[in-house]
Amino acid sequence: MARVKVLYWAQAREVASVAAETVALPAGCSVGAAFRALVESHPGLAAVGGGVQLAVNGELAEEDAVLSDGDELAVLPPVAGG
């Protein structure tokens, strides 16, 4: 089991109704699988999911990156600007 701190930013924070939480994930869980698990806990994230970027320990991560116990996973929704 890996305990991962999840940080929600911007619209993801609004949808999840929390700024941060610690979740328990199976050992060897990928970033993509972790996000899918978060969507199960916070279904509104599915609407945000299309352009979401995920960062592990402050660095953007690919969906197949493996999480370790104590990692920090940030959910970064798309940003619109002009």
VEXPABA-873464 format. One record per atom (N, C-alpha, C, O, CB): residue number from 1; residue in one letter; atom name; x, z, y. Coordinates in steps of 0.001 Angstrom, whole numbers, plus 524288, in hexadecimal, padded with zeros to 5 digits. Glycine has a CB too. Example, Ala and Ser with C-alpha at 12.3 -4.5 7.8 and 13.67 -1.06 7.14 Angstrom:
REM VEXPABA-873464
  gunu  mikol  timar     c1     c3     c2
     1      a      N  83386  81E78  7E9C6
     1      a     CA  8300C  81E78  7EE6C
     1      a      C  83390  81E78  7F31C
     1      a      O  8379C  82111  7F309
     1      a     CB  82C2C  82356  7EE87
     2      s      N  83232  81BA8  7F736
     2      s     CA  83566  81BE4  7FBDC
     2      s      C  83264  81EBE  8001E
     2      s      O  83461  81F67  80472
     2      s     CB  83704  8165D  7FDAA
REM end
This chain:
REM VEXPABA-873464
  gunu  mikol  timar     c1     c3     c2
     1      m      N  80345  80000  7FB67
     1      m     CA  80000  80000  80000
     1      m      C  80374  80000  804DB
     1      m      O  80762  802C4  80517
     1      m     CB  7FC46  804BD  7FFFD
     2      a      N  801F7  7FCEA  808AA
     2      a     CA  804C7  7FCBD  80DA0
     2      a      C  80118  7FE95  811F1
     2      a      O  7FCB1  7FCB3  81263
     2      a     CB  806E4  7F71B  80ECB
     3      r      N  802E9  8023A  8150F
     3      r     CA  7FFE2  803F9  81997
     3      r      C  801FC  80102  81E4F
     3      r      O  806A1  8013B  81F89
     3      r     CB  80041  80A1E  81A67
     4      v      N  7FE70  7FE38  820EE
     4      v     CA  7FFE3  7FACE  82542
     4      v      C  7FCB5  7FC5A  82A11
     4      v      O  7F7F8  7FD19  829BD
     4      v     CB  7FEF9  7F4F0  823D4
     5      k      N  7FF55  7FCD3  82E7E
     5      k     CA  7FC9B  7FDE4  83365
     5      k      C  7FAE3  7F8A3  835A5
     5      k      O  7FE10  7F516  8364B
     5      k     CB  80031  800FD  83760
     6      v      N  7F5E1  7F82E  836D0
     6      v     CA  7F3B6  7F352  838F2
     6      v      C  7F267  7F435  83EB1
     6      v      O  7EFB4  7F7F2  8400E
     6      v     CB  7EEBD  7F186  835D1
     7      l      N  7F453  7F0C3  84205
     7      l     CA  7F324  7F0E1  84799
     7      l      C  7EF99  7EC48  848D8
     7      l      O  7F0B6  7E7D9  8475B
     7      l     CB  7F83B  7F0B3  84AF7
     8      y      N  7EB62  7ED57  84B8C
     8      y     CA  7E7B1  7E93B  84D14
     8      y      C  7E834  7E854  852EE
     8      y      O  7E818  7EC08  855FE
     8      y     CB  7E1F0  7EABA  84B98
     9      w      N  7E8C2  7E368  8547B
     9      w     CA  7E968  7E212  859F8
     9      w      C  7E4CA  7DEE3  85BE3
     9      w      O  7E275  7DBE1  858F3
     9      w     CB  7EE7E  7DF11  85AD2
    10      a      N  7E37C  7DF97  860E5
    10      a     CA  7DF8D  7DC7A  863B2
    10      a      C  7DA66  7DC37  860B1
    10      a      O  7D82E  7E044  85F59
    10      a     CB  7E19B  7D6EF  864AA
    11      q      N  7D87A  7D77C  85FA2
    11      q     CA  7D368  7D6CC  85D21
    11      q      C  7D33E  7D959  857B7
    11      q      O  7CF25  7DB4C  85621
    11      q     CB  7D21F  7D0FF  85CB0
    12      a      N  7D781  7D95E  854EC
    12      a     CA  7D7A6  7DBDA  84FC5
    12      a      C  7D691  7E1B6  85043
    12      a      O  7D3EF  7E3F9  84CEF
    12      a     CB  7DD01  7DAEB  84D1A
    13      r      N  7D890  7E427  8545D
    13      r     CA  7D799  7E9BD  8553F
    13      r      C  7D1CD  7EAA7  85647
    13      r      O  7CF86  7EE64  85447
    13      r     CB  7DAEB  7EBCC  859E4
    14      e      N  7CF6E  7E740  85962
    14      e     CA  7C9E1  7E7CD  85A8B
    14      e      C  7C6A0  7E74F  85592
    14      e      O  7C302  7EA5D  854B8
    14      e     CB  7C828  7E3B3  85E90
    15      v      N  7C7E4  7E387  85256
    15      v     CA  7C4F1  7E294  84D89
    15      v      C  7C5B8  7E6FF  8499B
    15      v      O  7C1F6  7E8B5  84724
    15      v     CB  7C691  7DD5C  84B18
    16      a      N  7CA7F  7E8D8  848FD
    16      a     CA  7CBA9  7ECF6  84531
    16      a      C  7C9EE  7F259  8471E
    16      a      O  7C960  7F5F9  84401
    16      a     CB  7D17D  7ED08  843FE
    17      s      N  7C917  7F2DF  84C2E
    17      s     CA  7C795  7F7CE  84E9F
    17      s      C  7CBBB  7FC0E  84E22
    17      s      O  7CA93  800B0  84EB2
    17      s     CB  7C293  7F9B7  84C43
    18      v      N  7D083  7FA78  84D19
    18      v     CA  7D4F6  7FE17  84D05
    18      v      C  7D9BE  7FB33  84F16
    18      v      O  7DA1F  7F66F  84E96
    18      v     CB  7D5FC  80048  8475B
    19      a      N  7DD57  7FE0E  8515F
    19      a     CA  7E22B  7FBB0  85345
    19      a      C  7E640  7FB7C  84EF3
    19      a      O  7E987  7F7F8  84ECE
    19      a     CB  7E44A  7FEB8  857FB
    20      a      N  7E602  7FF4E  84B6C
    20      a     CA  7E9DB  7FF97  8472B
    20      a      C  7E78B  802BE  842AD
    20      a      O  7E423  8060E  8436B
    20      a     CB  7EF19  80216  84917
    21      e      N  7E97B  801A0  83E0E
    21      e     CA  7E7FF  804A2  8396D
    21      e      C  7EC37  803EE  8354B
    21      e      O  7EF39  8002E  8357D
    21      e     CB  7E289  802E6  8374C
    22      t      N  7EC6F  80773  831A3
    22      t     CA  7F008  806F8  82D3F
    22      t      C  7ECD3  805A2  82872
    22      t      O  7E8ED  80832  82747
    22      t     CB  7F348  80C18  82C67
    23      v      N  7EE82  8019B  825B0
    23      v     CA  7EBB9  7FFDF  8210A
    23      v      C  7EF5E  80005  81C55
    23      v      O  7F41C  7FF65  81CD6
    23      v     CB  7E97E  7FA54  821D3
    24      a      N  7ED15  800DA  817CD
    24      a     CA  7EFFF  800BE  812E6
    24      a      C  7EF08  7FB74  81058
    24      a      O  7EA8E  7F9DF  80F93
    24      a     CB  7EE5B  8055D  80F2F
    25      l      N  7F339  7F8C6  80F0D
    25      l     CA  7F2F0  7F399  80CA3
    25      l      C  7F5F9  7F39E  80786
    25      l      O  7F983  7F6CC  806CF
    25      l     CB  7F518  7EF57  81060
    26      p      N  7F49D  7F017  803F9
    26      p     CA  7F791  7EFDD  7FF0D
    26      p      C  7FD4F  7EE78  80009
    26      p      O  7FE8C  7EB9D  803B3
    26      p     CB  7F515  7EBD7  7FB4E
    27      a      N  800B5  7F078  7FCCB
    27      a     CA  80643  7EF22  7FD35
    27      a      C  806DD  7E93D  7FCC2
    27      a      O  8044B  7E6C3  7F989
    27      a     CB  8098B  7F1F8  7F8EB
    28      g      N  80A3E  7E6FE  7FFF9
    28      g     CA  80B2F  7E165  7FFDD
    28      g      C  8070B  7DE31  802AC
    28      g      O  806EB  7D96B  80223
    28      g     CB  80B90  7DF9F  7FA60
    29      c      N  803A8  7E0C0  805A7
    29      c     CA  7FF73  7DE0F  80879
    29      c      C  801C1  7DA77  80CAC
    29      c      O  80559  7DBF9  80F7E
    29      c     CB  7FBA2  7E214  80AFB
    30      s      N  7FFAD  7D5C5  80D0A
    30      s     CA  80175  7D21E  8110C
    30      s      C  7FE88  7D325  81624
    30      s      O  7FA7A  7D5BB  81631
    30      s     CB  800A8  7CC62  80F3F
    31      v      N  800A0  7D11B  81A5E
    31      v     CA  7FE2E  7D193  81F7E
    31      v      C  7F8B9  7CF1B  81F60
    31      v      O  7F500  7D155  82172
    31      v     CB  8019F  7CEF6  823BF
    32      g      N  7F846  7CA8B  81CF8
    32      g     CA  7F336  7C7E9  81C9E
    32      g      C  7EF3B  7CB17  81991
    32      g      O  7EAB8  7CB88  81B2C
    32      g     CB  7F3D9  7C298  81A1A
    33      a      N  7F0E4  7CD53  81526
    33      a     CA  7ED5E  7D090  81209
    33      a      C  7EBD1  7D574  8150B
    33      a      O  7E761  7D743  814A5
    33      a     CB  7EFEE  7D20F  80CD1
    34      a      N  7EF77  7D796  8180D
    34      a     CA  7EE44  7DC2E  81B3E
    34      a      C  7EA23  7DAD2  81F4C
    34      a      O  7E680  7DDD9  82024
    34      a     CB  7F33E  7DE47  81DEE
    35      f      N  7EAA7  7D64D  821D1
    35      f     CA  7E6C2  7D4CC  825B8
    35      f      C  7E16F  7D40E  82329
    35      f      O  7DD75  7D5A1  8255D
    35      f     CB  7E86F  7CFC2  8288D
    36      r      N  7E14F  7D1B2  81E94
    36      r     CA  7DC4F  7D10B  81BD8
    36      r      C  7D9E3  7D65B  81A94
    36      r      O  7D521  7D6F7  81AE8
    36      r     CB  7DD11  7CDD8  816C6
    37      a      N  7DD0E  7DA27  81927
    37      a     CA  7DB17  7DF72  81826
    37      a      C  7D8FF  7E1E6  81D2D
    37      a      O  7D512  7E4AC  81D14
    37      a     CB  7DF71  7E2E9  815CA
    38      l      N  7DB9B  7E0E1  8218D
    38      l     CA  7D9BF  7E2F1  8268C
    38      l      C  7D482  7E084  82803
    38      l      O  7D122  7E329  82A30
    38      l     CB  7DDC8  7E1EC  82AE0
    39      v      N  7D3D3  7DB85  826D7
    39      v     CA  7CED4  7D8E6  827E9
    39      v      C  7CA78  7DB61  824AD
    39      v      O  7C60A  7DBD1  8267F
    39      v     CB  7CF38  7D2F5  826B8
    40      e      N  7CBB6  7DCFE  81FE2
    40      e     CA  7C7C4  7DFAB  81CAD
    40      e      C  7C620  7E4CC  81F33
    40      e      O  7C188  7E635  81F0C
    40      e     CB  7C9DE  7E0AE  81720
    41      s      N  7C9D5  7E799  82182
    41      s     CA  7C8A7  7EC94  82412
    41      s      C  7C617  7EBD3  82965
    41      s      O  7C2DF  7EEFF  82B08
    41      s     CB  7CD9D  7EFC5  824AE
    42      h      N  7C787  7E7A5  82C10
    42      h     CA  7C592  7E679  83151
    42      h      C  7C3CB  7E0C1  83162
    42      h      O  7C6A9  7DD5E  8333C
    42      h     CB  7C9E5  7E786  835A1
    43      p      N  7BF11  7DFA3  82F5E
    43      p     CA  7BD4B  7DA39  82EC1
    43      p      C  7BD87  7D6F3  833C1
    43      p      O  7BE23  7D230  83371
    43      p     CB  7B7D1  7DA39  82CC3
    44      g      N  7BD13  7D954  83844
    44      g     CA  7BD50  7D670  83D27
    44      g      C  7C284  7D3C3  83E00
    44      g      O  7C2D9  7D018  84118
    44      g     CB  7BC39  7DA01  8419D
    45      l      N  7C69E  7D584  83B51
    45      l     CA  7CBBA  7D307  83BD8
    45      l      C  7CBA6  7CD66  839DE
    45      l      O  7CEE4  7CA37  83B71
    45      l     CB  7CFD9  7D628  838E5
    46      a      N  7C7F3  7CC2F  8366E
    46      a     CA  7C79E  7C6DB  8345C
    46      a      C  7C6B5  7C2ED  838C0
    46      a      O  7C8BB  7BE91  83894
    46      a     CB  7C338  7C673  83048
    47      a      N  7C3AE  7C476  83CAB
    47      a     CA  7C298  7C0F9  8410E
    47      a      C  7C76F  7C038  84478
    47      a      O  7C807  7BC2D  84700
    47      a     CB  7BE14  7C31D  84458
    48      v      N  7CAD4  7C410  84486
    48      v     CA  7CFA2  7C3D5  84795
    48      v      C  7D3E5  7C10F  8447E
    48      v      O  7D78F  7BEEF  846C4
    48      v     CB  7D16F  7C95C  84928
    49      g      N  7D36C  7C114  83F4E
    49      g     CA  7D784  7BF78  83BBC
    49      g      C  7D9DD  7BA1D  83C53
    49      g      O  7DE64  7B963  83ADF
    49      g     CB  7D594  7BFD6  836AE
    50      g      N  7D70E  7B64D  83E61
    50      g     CA  7D90A  7B0FE  83E93
    50      g      C  7DE48  7B05C  8413A
    50      g      O  7E19B  7AD74  83F52
    50      g     CB  7D53F  7ADAE  84137
    51      g      N  7DF17  7B2F6  84582
    51      g     CA  7E3FC  7B251  8485D
    51      g      C  7E754  7B72D  84874
    51      g      O  7EAF1  7B794  84B9A
    51      g     CB  7E2E0  7B0AE  84DCF
    52      v      N  7E62F  7BADE  8450F
    52      v     CA  7E90F  7BFCE  84502
    52      v      C  7EEAC  7BEF3  84351
    52      v      O  7EFC1  7BBF8  83FB4
    52      v     CB  7E669  7C3C1  84166
    53      q      N  7F233  7C19A  845F8
    53      q     CA  7F799  7C1E1  84429
    53      q      C  7F884  7C771  84265
    53      q      O  7F63E  7CB1D  84484
    53      q     CB  7FB98  7C033  84886
    54      l      N  7FBD2  7C80A  83E8B
    54      l     CA  7FD02  7CD2F  83C6B
    54      l      C  802D5  7CE34  83D10
    54      l      O  80614  7CACD  83C11
    54      l     CB  7FB5B  7CD98  83693
    55      a      N  80412  7D2E3  83EBA
    55      a     CA  8098B  7D460  83F7E
    55      a      C  80AB9  7D928  83C26
    55      a      O  8078D  7DCC0  83BBE
    55      a     CB  80ABA  7D57F  84560
    56      v      N  80F45  7D922  839CD
    56      v     CA  81110  7DD94  836B0
    56      v      C  815CB  7DFDE  83968
    56      v      O  819B3  7DD37  83A4D
    56      v     CB  81264  7DBF0  830ED
    57      n      N  8155D  7E4CB  83AB1
    57      n     CA  8199F  7E799  83D48
    57      n      C  81B91  7E4B1  84228
    57      n      O  82041  7E45B  84329
    57      n     CB  81E26  7E86B  83975
    58      g      N  817C0  7E295  8452F
    58      g     CA  8190E  7E01F  84A23
    58      g      C  81AB1  7DA6E  849E2
    58      g      O  81C13  7D829  84DE4
    58      g     CB  81D36  7E30E  84C95
    59      e      N  81A90  7D80D  8453D
    59      e     CA  81C24  7D291  844AD
    59      e      C  817BC  7CF80  84221
    59      e      O  8157B  7D141  83E42
    59      e     CB  82140  7D214  84168
    60      l      N  8167C  7CAEC  84447
    60      l     CA  81275  7C7AE  841E1
    60      l      C  813D0  7C6AC  83C27
    60      l      O  81855  7C5CB  83AC7
    60      l     CB  811DA  7C276  844DE
    61      a      N  80FCB  7C6D3  838DD
    61      a     CA  810AE  7C664  8333A
    61      a      C  80D46  7C222  830E5
    61      a      O  808F8  7C11A  832C6
    61      a     CB  80F99  7CB9F  8307F
    62      e      N  80F3B  7BFB1  82CCF
    62      e     CA  80C43  7BBE0  829C9
    62      e      C  8088C  7BED7  8262C
    62      e      O  80975  7C363  824E8
    62      e     CB  80FFC  7B82E  82698
    63      e      N  8045C  7BC37  82488
    63      e     CA  80080  7BEBF  8212F
    63      e      C  802B1  7C083  81BF4
    63      e      O  800A6  7C42C  81999
    63      e     CB  7FC07  7BB1E  82045
    64      d      N  806D0  7BDF8  81A1A
    64      d     CA  808F1  7BF61  814FA
    64      d      C  80D29  7C39F  81542
    64      d      O  80F54  7C523  8113E
    64      d     CB  80B2B  7BA92  8125E
    65      a      N  80E54  7C586  819F4
    65      a     CA  81229  7C9CD  81A7A
    65      a      C  80FFD  7CEA9  817C9
    65      a      O  80B50  7CFBE  81812
    65      a     CB  8136B  7CAF9  82065
    66      v      N  81361  7D188  81535
    66      v     CA  811C3  7D628  81240
    66      v      C  8126C  7DB05  815A1
    66      v      O  81671  7DBC5  81829
    66      v     CB  814F7  7D6AE  80D1D
    67      l      N  80E5C  7DE51  8159C
    67      l     CA  80E7D  7E335  8188B
    67      l      C  810F3  7E785  81546
    67      l      O  8107D  7E798  8107D
    67      l     CB  808F5  7E4CA  81A43
    68      s      N  8138E  7EB14  817EE
    68      s     CA  815F7  7EF9C  81563
    68      s      C  81392  7F49B  81790
    68      s      O  8114F  7F4A4  81BCF
    68      s     CB  81BFF  7EF9C  81630
    69      d      N  81419  7F8BB  814A2
    69      d     CA  8123A  7FDD3  81664
    69      d      C  814B4  7FF25  81BAA
    69      d      O  81971  7FEAD  81C56
    69      d     CB  8137B  80220  81249
    70      g      N  81171  800CD  81F69
    70      g     CA  81361  8024C  82487
    70      g      C  8138C  7FDE6  82880
    70      g      O  814CB  7FED5  82D0D
    70      g     CB  818A1  80481  823FB
    71      d      N  81251  7F916  826E0
    71      d     CA  81244  7F4AF  82A8F
    71      d      C  80DE5  7F554  82E8A
    71      d      O  80A27  7F83E  82DBD
    71      d     CB  811A1  7EF76  8279F
    72      e      N  80E82  7F281  832DE
    72      e     CA  80A85  7F245  836E5
    72      e      C  8089E  7EC9B  83735
    72      e      O  80BBA  7E904  837F7
    72      e     CB  80CAD  7F43E  83C53
    73      l      N  8038B  7EBD9  836A0
    73      l     CA  80121  7E6AC  836C0
    73      l      C  7FDC4  7E64A  83BA3
    73      l      O  7FA1A  7E956  83C4D
    73      l     CB  7FDD1  7E5A3  831B8
    74      a      N  7FEF7  7E29A  83F0A
    74      a     CA  7FBE2  7E1D5  843C8
    74      a      C  7F879  7DD04  84332
    74      a      O  7FA44  7D8E9  84171
    74      a     CB  7FF74  7E152  8489E
    75      v      N  7F382  7DD8F  844B0
    75      v     CA  7EFBA  7D94A  84493
    75      v      C  7EF31  7D757  84A2B
    75      v      O  7ED27  7DA0D  84D93
    75      v     CB  7EA46  7DB15  8423F
    76      l      N  7F111  7D290  84B07
    76      l     CA  7F153  7D04B  85043
    76      l      C  7ED9E  7CBA6  8509D
    76      l      O  7EEDB  7C76E  84EAC
    76      l     CB  7F6FC  7CE9B  8519B
    77      p      N  7E911  7CC5E  85312
    77      p     CA  7E56C  7C7FE  85384
    77      p      C  7E776  7C3E2  8574A
    77      p      O  7EB0E  7C4E9  85A50
    77      p     CB  7E00F  7C9EB  8554B
    78      p      N  7E52C  7BF3C  8571D
    78      p     CA  7E6DF  7BB24  85AB3
    78      p      C  7E602  7BCCF  8605C
    78      p      O  7E261  7BFBA  8618E
    78      p     CB  7E3F4  7B604  85992
    79      v      N  7E959  7BAEF  863C2
    79      v     CA  7E8F5  7BC3D  86949
    79      v      C  7E7BF  7B746  86C44
    79      v      O  7EA6B  7B351  86BB4
    79      v     CB  7EE10  7BED7  86B56
    80      a      N  7E3B7  7B78A  86F6A
    80      a     CA  7E261  7B30E  872BB
    80      a      C  7E475  7B42D  8782B
    80      a      O  7E47E  7B8A8  879E9
    80      a     CB  7DC4E  7B204  872D7
    81      g      N  7E61B  7B046  87AB9
    81      g     CA  7E822  7B117  88001
    81      g      C  7E868  7ABEF  882E8
    81      g      O  7E74E  7A7BE  880D1
    81      g     CB  7ED8D  7B3B0  87FD7
    82      g      N  7E9E2  7AC6E  887A7
    82      g     CA  7EA1C  7A7A6  88A9F
    82      g      C  7EE3F  7A7D6  88EBF
    82      g      O  7EEF4  7A40E  891A1
    82      g     CB  7E4FA  7A686  88D08
REM end
